[in-house]
Amino acid sequence: MDNKGQTSAEFILLFGGIMVVVLLAIYMYNNYLSDLSGQIESREVKQFNSQLHNLGNYFR
């Protein structure tokens, strides 16, 4: 009976450790994306949107 309790506690600790690693990875990826968005100039975004709009006109 004591082994079942130890196994359950180990699974809880393992799951908690995995959650910490996943949350850290999400946090770092979020920071990476926010830094990346600052590097894109608004001119490039407007040009891309314009090209998408022109492409959309072909399908109307």
Number of C-alpha atoms within 10 A of each C-alpha: 5 6 8 9 10 11 11 11 12 12 12 12 12 12 11 12 12 12 12 12 11 12 12 12 12 12 11 12 12 12 12 11 10 11 11 10 11 9 8 10 9 11 9 10 11 11 11 12 12 12 12 11 11 11 11 10 9 7 6 5
